[in-house]
Amino acid sequence: MTSFDSTQLAKFLSTAVEAARRGAEELESWRARFTFKEKSRADLVTDADHASQRVVKETLLAAFPDHAFLGEEGGGMISTGFPANHAAHARNLDAWAKVIAHAQTLRRTGSTALNLAYVAAGRFDGYWAYDNFAWDVLAGAVLVAEAGGHLTTAAGTAFDPFRPDIIATNGRFHADLLAVLSGGAPA
């Protein structure tokens, strides 16, 4: 694993903040003039999304030309708890049915990043999904880990942002959620 000193980390952070600011400015400039298309059935992407990501990428790579860039709008992609591909709903619907019997309430925001941020902030106790991409989970996973939460795959193995499945909790009932999702009962 690569390690960085505090000066490098500070430069990474300031550049990321600048890239995010520029990306937001680009989105704002598109407010009244964007068009959209479907990435896949019911999964929309706008020209503004592409333009904003282009600005973010250009800003980051200008500062760090040797770095790689991975972004959501580079290919075809579904990134919610219930994918737009209805045939892929079966696994998540089965999980929903298992968890609802043990949970006070279940919510679906449609945003993996928001769900993970809510786990980190204590608004949600846990989150699971089976259809993520690295750009859906990386930032939120950092938030959960920094807040003292726990992240694994659906099988309970070490979290891997390049696997589509994730279980994230506040840490207190991670084993219970894993047990319920695998068809068992909480401890």
Residue pairs with C-beta under 8 A, 6 or more apart in sequence:
4 12
11 63
12 64
15 59
15 60
15 63
15 64
16 60
18 59
19 55
19 56
19 59
19 60
20 56
22 55
22 56
22 59
23 52
23 53
23 55
23 56
23 59
24 52
25 55
26 48
26 51
26 52
26 54
26 55
27 48
27 51
27 52
30 46
30 47
30 48
30 51
30 52
31 48
34 46
34 47
34 48
35 46
35 47
36 44
36 45
36 46
36 47
37 44
37 45
38 44
38 45
39 45
39 76
39 77
39 78
40 76
40 77
40 78
40 84
40 85
41 84
41 85
41 86
42 84
43 77
43 78
43 79
43 84
45 73
49 72
49 73
50 73
53 71
53 72
53 73
53 74
56 71
57 69
57 71
60 67
60 69
61 67
61 69
70 134
70 135
71 135
72 79
72 133
72 135
72 136
77 133
78 84
78 85
78 88
78 131
79 111
79 112
79 131
79 132
79 133
79 135
79 136
80 108
80 110
80 111
80 112
80 129
80 131
81 92
81 108
81 110
81 112
81 115
81 127
81 128
81 129
81 131
82 89
82 92
82 93
82 108
83 89
83 92
83 131
88 130
88 131
91 130
92 129
92 130
92 131
95 128
95 130
95 181
96 106
98 180
98 181
98 183
99 106
99 128
99 177
99 180
99 181
100 106
101 180
102 176
102 180
102 185
102 186
107 124
109 115
109 118
112 127
112 129
112 132
112 136
112 137
112 140
112 166
113 136
113 137
113 139
113 140
114 140
115 124
115 127
115 129
115 140
115 168
116 127
116 137
116 139
116 140
116 141
116 143
116 144
116 168
117 140
117 143
118 124
118 127
119 125
119 126
119 127
119 140
119 143
119 144
119 147
119 149
119 168
119 169
119 170
120 140
120 143
120 144
120 146
120 147
120 149
121 143
121 147
122 147
122 170
125 169
125 170
125 172
125 173
126 167
126 168
126 169
126 170
126 173
126 174
126 177
127 166
127 167
127 168
127 169
128 154
128 165
128 166
128 167
128 168
128 177
128 181
129 164
129 165
129 166
130 154
130 164
130 165
131 164
131 165
132 164
132 165
132 166
133 164
134 161
134 162
137 161
137 166
138 161
140 168
141 151
141 159
141 161
141 166
141 168
144 150
144 151
144 168
145 151
147 170
148 170
148 171
149 168
149 169
149 170
149 171
150 168
150 169
150 170
150 171
150 174
151 159
151 166
151 167
151 168
152 158
152 159
152 166
152 167
152 174
152 178
153 159
153 160
153 163
153 165
153 166
153 167
154 165
154 166
154 167
154 178
154 181
155 165
156 167
156 178
159 166
167 174
167 177
167 178
167 181
169 177
173 186
175 186
175 187
176 186
176 187
177 186
179 185
179 186
179 187
180 186
